[in-house]
Amino acid sequence: MLEMKNCRSLYWLLLIPMFSGIILSCSGKRYVIQEIQSSRILMDSTWDARVNPETRKLVDSYKHQLDYQMDRVVGESAQNMSSSTPQSLLTNLTSDVMKQYGAKYTGKPVDFAVCNVHGHRSALAKGPISVRNLYEVYSFDNLLVVLELDGNSVANLFRYYASNGGEGVSSDVQLTIKDKKIVSLTIGGQPVEPQRNYRIATLDYLADGNSGMKALTKAVSVFNTQVTLRDVMIDYIQKCTDAGKKVDSKLDDRIIIVK
C-alpha cells in the first residue's frame, strides 16, 4: 500500500470484498486504477464446518423465539389467492381491507383504495395462514396512508390503470378498459366529479409516485397511519378468525378489459 502524507483527514471507501486496487488520497494527487482482480466464493455448507459454539447458542436462542412468532397461525384462507392484472383474488382482498382500515384509522369515510400488483411477493395458499406466510406475501414495510386527491387527478390515475392493464383497486371502483383507454369509470356507482376531492387509502410507496402512480403525488393532503400493510392484514385475518370466518375474496366487475 502506498504511504500518503500531508493529509488532514483520510476517508476509507469500503468496497465489495472481491474488488481491490482503489487508493484514496487527500494530498491532491491523482491515482489511476491499474488492475482489478476478482474471484467468486461459493457460500455453502463448507463455511459451517467450524461453528463457534457460543455464537450458535446465541443465534439459536433468538431463532426459537422468532420461529415461534412467525409460525403462529392467525387464520385460514378459503382458497388459493394470487396477484395478477387486471384484477385478482389477492389484490382485491388487499385493496378492500386497505379501504376498511383507512377509514378505521382516520375516523372518516374512504372513497376507494389502490395498491400495486407487484407489492405482493407471494401467493396466499388455501389453508392455515401463519405470520410467516404474511411476511412472504407482504415483504415490504410499506405504510398505510390516506390521501385526498381531486377528481382530475383521480381520472389521471385510472388512465394509468388503463394503459397498464390494471392494478389493485377496491370494489367501489368500476373501470372498463378498451385499447388501453378508459371506456367507463365510476366510483361508488357515480361518475368521477372533477372538482370533488376523493379520499384514497393507499401505501406511502405509491403516494410518492412509484409503480407508475404519479397522479397520487398531486394529493392535497396525506395522513400516514404509521401502520404497515402487513400488520393491517394480520389484524384483519385475526379478526376474521375470532369471528369464526375464513379469509376469502372474489373476482367481480371492478376492472374489465373489453377486447
N, C-alpha and C positions, 0 to 999 in steps of 0.2 A: 504493500500500500504506500502511496506517496505521502510524504510529510508536507503538511500545509501550514505556513507561518503567516503571522500578521493578520490573523482573523479575530475579530471581536466576538464573533459567535459562530458556531458551526451546527448546521442542521443536517441530520442524517435522514435520508429517504429510505423507508422500509419497502422493499420490493418483494415480489413472489420469490420464494427461495430458489427456484430454478434459474433465475437470472442473476448475473453478476457482471461487474465491469464498469459501473457508473460511479464517478467520483465527483463530489460537490466541493466547491471552494468558494470562500468569501474574499479571496485575495484579488479578484478581478481577472484572474487567468481563465482561459477557456480550455476545456478539456474535450477531447473527441473520443467517442467510443471506437475502439479498435477491433474489438471482438466480443461476441456474446456466445456463451456456451449454455446449453440446456440439457436436461435429461428427464426422463419420466420415471417416477417412482410409484409402483403399484401398491396401493393401500389395501392390503388384505390381511388375513389372519396371521401372517408371519409376524406382524408387529404386536400381536397379542401373546407371543411366546413367553415373554418375560414381563409379567404383570406385577406391578407394585402392590403388595397385599393391602397396605393402608389406603392407597388411592382407590383400589377396587372396593374396599369396605365402605368408604365414604360415598362413592358413586352408587353402590347398591342400596345404601340406606335411603337415598333420595329417590332412586328408581322405584323401589317398592311403594313409597308414598305416592309418586306420580302415577304409577300403573293403577293403583287403587282408585285414584280420582278419575283418570282417563277412561278406565274400563267400566265406570259406573253407568248403568243403563237408566236412561231418563224417559224412554218412551218406546213406541213401536210404530213402524211405518206400515201402512196398509198395502203398499205396492212399491215396486221399483220406481224410483224417480230420477231422471237425469235432466241435464240442461241442454237446450238447443234453440235454434230460431225456426220460425218466427215466434213461437211460444213453446213452452214445455211444462211438464208437471212440476219440476223443481223450481224454475224461475217464477211460475205462477204462485207457488206456495210462498216463496221468499218475498215476493212483492206484496202479496196480500197481508202477510204478517208484518212487514215493514210499515204498511199504511196503518194497521191497527195500533202498533206500538208508537208510531209517530204521534198519533192522536193522544195516546196514553201519557206520553212524556211531556207534551206541550199543553195538554188540557184543552185543546181546540181541535175542531174537525180538520181532517186532511182530505184533500180532493182526490189524490191518487199517489201511487208510489212507483218509482222506477229503479231498476237495478241492471247491471250488465251480466250477460250470459257467462262470460269468461271469469267472472268473480267466483263462480262455483268450480272448485278444483277437483271434485269427485262426484260420483252419483250417490244417492241415498238408497240403500238396498232395502228390500222388503224384509220385515222382521225387527228384532230389537235394535234400538238406536242408542249407542253409547256416546259419551262425551268425546271419545276419541274419533268416532265417526264424524261428529260435527266439526272437529278441528280439521279433519281431512276435507270436508266439503267447503267450509268457510275458513280457509287457511290464513287469510289476511286480517289484520286488526283494524279493519275499516269501521268507522263510527257512524251510527245512525244520525242523520241531520234532517231538519225540516226547514225548507226554504220557501219563500214567496217569489213567484215568477209571473210576469204579466202575460196576457193571452197571446200576444205576438211571439214572445219567446217560447211559449208552450207549443205553438204551431211549428216554430223552427225546430224544436226538439223532436217532434214527431215527423218532420220532414227528414231528419237524420234517420229515424227509425225506418222510414220507408225506403231510403236509399241503401240502408244497411241490411234490410231483410228482417228487422225486428230485434228487440232486446226485451228484458224483463219489464213487465208493467202490471199493475193491479187490475182487478176485474172491473173497476169503474170506467176504464177506458175501452172504447170500441174503435178499432182502427182497421180500415180496409185499404189495401195497397194493390196497385197495379202498375207494372212497368216502373217500379221503384218510386212511384209517386202516390200521394195521398188521394184516395177516391172519396173516402168519408172519414170523419173523425168526430167523436162525441165523448164528453166526459160527464159521467153521471146522467147519461141519456140526453145531454144538451150539447149543441154546437159550441165550439170554443169562442168566448167573447174576448175580442182584442183588448178592451180597456179594463178587463177584470184581472185581479191578482189571484193566482191559484196557489194553494198550499200543497207542497210536494214533499213526501218522505223519500229520502234517497241516502246515499253514502257520501261521506266527506271527500272521498277519492273522486267521485263523479261530480260533486259540486265544484271541484276545481277544474272541471272541463275535460277530464280524462276519458278514455274509451270513446272519443268522438262526441261526447255530450257537452260541447262548448256552449250550448244555449243556456245551460244551468249557471254559467258564470255571470249571467245578467240578473241574477237574483237581487231583489230589493232588500231582502233580509234573510239571514241564515241563523237557525237555532241549532246548536250542537248538543245532542243529548249526553255526549261523553260516554256512551254505551256502545260496545262493539256489536256488529250484526250477529256475530257468533253467540254472544251472551243473550241477545234478544231471542234467537232461535232456541237456545237451550231452555230459556224461561218459558217460551210458548209451548214447546214439546212437553215439558214437565207439567204444565197446567193441563194440557190435553190428557196426560196420564192420570193426574189427580181427579179429572172428571170422568175417567173410565173410557176415554176415547183414543182411537188410533190416529196417528197423523196421516192426513190424506190430502189429495189435490185432484184437480180435473182440468181437462182441456175444454175451452169454451170459445166464444167468438171475440175475445179481446183483441186478437190480431189475426186478420185473414188476408192472404195473398191471392188475388184473383189472377188467373192465367189467361 
